[in-house]
Amino acid sequence: MTLPSDRFRDPRRTEYDFIDLITVRCPGCEKPARVVPAPEGSDAGGRMLFRPRRLICRDCGLSRVCSGRDVTLSRGTAQPATDPYFGLPLWLQVETRHGWLWAYNLEHLDLIRRFVQASLRERAPWYDTGQKMTLVARLPAWIKQAGNRDEILRAVRRIHASLVAT
């Protein structure tokens, strides 16, 4: 059994804070590939969510560009998650008995791990300015339950090991 750390304070990060780098399964070679913002020369302006993206696989050399206009964020944990731009399966995901646990990148996975591991989980004060519905606030109830802590932490370790193994 893993002993939980003392405290987690919600850093007020949202799903949008993690879309700069998304690790996906390459459609060409089935190895990890990255979805990153396209070079600044093709900047469409506006929000970071709708800027053009590039899929890059270092193993097979696959490279694709997406305009960023059709963005579909993954909702729920009942099915495997996909990236918002190309619709490719995320590399950092695993099925548990409760549903799918997924993350866009290692930083996103680490936030989930720190939240689940903590014995004391603090929200940002209601009177404080800023984002109220953060990524942590939107996590499914089965991830938040202390009774599932060990199972979720094992799933996080499996996800991390899948990236390290490749």
Buried (B, 14 or more C-beta within 10 A) or exposed (E): EEEBEEEBBBEBBBBBBBBBBBBBBBBBBBBBBBBBBBEEEBEEEEEEEBBBBBBBBEEEEBEBBBBBEEBEEBEEBEEBBBBBBBEBBBBBBBEBEBBBBBBBBBEBBEBBBBBBBBEEBEBBEEEEEEBEEBBBBEBBEBBBEEEBBEBBBEBBEEBBEBBEEE
